[in-house]
Amino acid sequence: MIPLVMPNFAARIPIEDEKSGAFLHDRTRLPASPVKSATDWAKSNQGSILGVVFALGFSALAFQTRSSWHTHRDWVIPVTTPFLAIGGVCLGHLVGRREIKALIPGLAAIGVALVLTVLNIVRSLSTSGQDNLRDILSILTTIAIIVAIAALTFATVQVELKRPTKAPKPEM
């Protein structure tokens, strides 16, 4: 039989002066943690994983846009990378939460940026050197990327203010 020792309720903070029995700290009495597979881990972290993937995609898009300029501006990518990462994380978060309605403006701007990038690449195959049309395509692509990141960031803030992310229910 386990002896019961009551806390001292007369103290300012109820404490047990004496711990009777090693059973209180016996780890063998605790149930084993549930085994999580890689798929379960990926599902629970899908927003973060997608955020990293999309941030890399934004960076690749920025590199491609930068490479079309006839004079290289080496400061552009390091300066914009934090914003590209924020946009990627916001996109991954919204996809992970399945907030399709909030994604529409950002995805539309990304679609425009991708189309302009493809047009820029196609144009680069037929011209060399200075080309005003390629400069215009690069500028428009940059504007589309900025609009996409701003739209995704705004949508993420709006979604989190209206319907904050909640911790999952305990499994036990």
C-alpha positions as CSV (number, residue, x, y, z in Angstrom):
1,M,0.0,0.0,0.0
2,I,1.2,3.5,-0.9
3,P,1.3,5.9,2.1
4,L,-0.4,9.2,1.4
5,V,1.3,12.3,2.6
6,M,-0.8,15.4,2.3
7,P,0.6,18.8,1.3
8,N,0.9,21.5,4.0
9,F,-2.1,23.7,3.1
10,A,-1.2,26.1,5.9
11,A,1.9,27.2,4.0
12,R,1.7,30.1,1.6
13,I,2.3,27.6,-1.2
14,P,1.1,24.1,-0.6
15,I,4.1,21.8,-0.6
16,E,4.8,18.3,0.4
17,D,7.5,18.4,3.0
18,E,8.3,14.8,2.5
19,K,8.2,12.7,-0.6
20,S,7.4,9.1,0.4
21,G,8.3,6.5,-2.0
22,A,10.4,6.2,-5.1
23,F,7.3,5.4,-7.2
24,L,6.9,9.2,-7.9
25,H,10.1,9.3,-10.0
26,D,10.0,5.8,-11.4
27,R,10.4,6.2,-15.2
28,T,9.3,2.6,-15.8
29,R,5.8,3.5,-14.8
30,L,5.5,6.1,-17.6
31,P,4.0,4.9,-20.9
32,A,6.2,4.8,-24.0
33,S,6.0,7.7,-26.4
34,P,4.0,7.0,-29.5
35,V,6.2,6.0,-32.4
36,K,6.1,8.6,-35.2
37,S,6.9,7.7,-38.8
38,A,8.7,10.0,-41.2
39,T,5.3,10.5,-42.9
40,D,3.7,11.6,-39.7
41,W,6.6,14.0,-39.0
42,A,6.3,15.4,-42.6
43,K,2.6,15.9,-42.2
44,S,3.0,17.8,-38.9
45,N,5.7,20.0,-40.3
46,Q,4.5,20.4,-43.9
47,G,4.1,24.2,-43.6
48,S,7.8,24.6,-42.6
49,I,9.0,22.1,-45.2
50,L,7.0,23.8,-47.9
51,G,8.2,27.2,-46.7
52,V,11.8,26.2,-47.2
53,V,11.1,24.7,-50.6
54,F,9.2,27.8,-51.7
55,A,11.9,30.1,-50.3
56,L,14.4,28.3,-52.4
57,G,12.1,28.6,-55.4
58,F,11.8,32.4,-54.9
59,S,15.6,32.6,-54.7
60,A,16.0,30.7,-57.9
61,L,13.5,33.0,-59.6
62,A,15.4,36.0,-58.3
63,F,18.7,34.6,-59.6
64,Q,17.2,34.0,-63.0
65,T,15.8,37.5,-63.1
66,R,19.2,39.0,-62.1
67,S,21.1,36.9,-64.7
68,S,19.1,38.6,-67.5
69,W,20.6,42.0,-66.8
70,H,23.6,43.0,-68.9
71,T,25.3,44.5,-65.9
72,H,25.4,42.3,-62.8
73,R,24.1,43.9,-59.7
74,D,25.8,41.6,-57.1
75,W,24.1,43.2,-54.2
76,V,20.5,42.4,-55.3
77,I,20.3,38.7,-54.2
78,P,21.9,39.1,-50.8
79,V,19.7,42.1,-50.0
80,T,16.4,40.5,-51.2
81,T,17.0,37.0,-49.8
82,P,15.4,37.7,-46.4
83,F,12.3,38.9,-48.1
84,L,12.3,35.9,-50.5
85,A,12.6,33.6,-47.5
86,I,9.7,35.4,-45.7
87,G,7.6,35.0,-48.9
88,G,8.4,31.3,-49.1
89,V,7.6,30.6,-45.5
90,C,4.3,32.5,-45.8
91,L,3.4,30.6,-48.9
92,G,4.3,27.3,-47.2
93,H,2.3,28.2,-44.1
94,L,-0.8,29.1,-46.1
95,V,-0.5,25.9,-48.3
96,G,0.0,23.9,-45.1
97,R,-3.1,25.4,-43.6
98,R,-5.0,25.0,-46.9
99,E,-6.0,28.6,-47.0
100,I,-6.8,28.6,-50.7
101,K,-8.7,31.8,-50.8
102,A,-5.9,33.7,-49.1
103,L,-3.4,32.2,-51.5
104,I,-5.1,33.4,-54.7
105,P,-3.5,36.9,-55.0
106,G,0.0,35.7,-54.1
107,L,-0.2,32.7,-56.5
108,A,-1.5,35.0,-59.3
109,A,1.5,37.2,-58.9
110,I,3.9,34.2,-58.8
111,G,2.2,33.0,-62.0
112,V,2.8,36.3,-63.7
113,A,6.5,36.3,-62.5
114,L,7.0,32.7,-63.9
115,V,5.4,33.6,-67.3
116,L,7.6,36.7,-67.5
117,T,10.6,34.7,-66.6
118,V,9.9,32.2,-69.4
119,L,9.4,35.0,-71.9
120,N,12.7,36.5,-70.8
121,I,14.5,33.2,-71.3
122,V,12.9,32.7,-74.7
123,R,13.9,36.3,-75.6
124,S,17.4,35.6,-74.5
125,L,17.7,32.7,-77.0
126,S,17.1,35.1,-79.9
127,T,19.1,38.1,-78.8
128,S,22.4,38.9,-77.3
129,G,23.8,42.0,-75.6
130,Q,21.7,44.9,-74.5
131,D,18.0,44.4,-75.1
132,N,15.4,46.8,-73.9
133,L,12.6,44.2,-74.0
134,R,14.5,41.9,-71.7
135,D,15.1,44.8,-69.3
136,I,11.4,45.5,-69.3
137,L,10.6,41.8,-68.7
138,S,13.2,41.8,-65.8
139,I,11.7,44.8,-64.2
140,L,8.1,43.5,-64.5
141,T,9.3,40.1,-63.1
142,T,10.8,41.9,-60.1
143,I,7.6,43.9,-59.5
144,A,5.6,40.7,-59.7
145,I,7.9,39.0,-57.2
146,I,7.5,42.0,-54.8
147,V,3.7,41.9,-55.2
148,A,3.7,38.2,-54.5
149,I,5.7,38.4,-51.4
150,A,3.7,41.4,-50.1
151,A,0.4,39.6,-50.9
152,L,1.5,36.4,-49.2
153,T,2.8,38.2,-46.1
154,F,-0.3,40.2,-45.8
155,A,-2.5,37.1,-46.3
156,T,-0.5,35.2,-43.6
157,V,-0.9,38.0,-41.1
158,Q,-4.6,38.3,-41.9
159,V,-5.3,34.5,-41.6
160,E,-3.4,34.3,-38.3
161,L,-5.3,37.3,-36.8
162,K,-8.7,35.8,-37.9
163,R,-8.0,32.1,-37.3
164,P,-4.8,31.6,-35.3
165,T,-3.0,28.3,-35.5
166,K,-3.9,26.0,-32.7
167,A,-1.9,23.3,-31.1
168,P,-3.1,19.8,-31.9
169,K,-5.2,18.0,-29.4
170,P,-3.4,15.6,-27.0
171,E,-3.3,12.0,-28.2
172,M,-3.9,10.6,-24.7
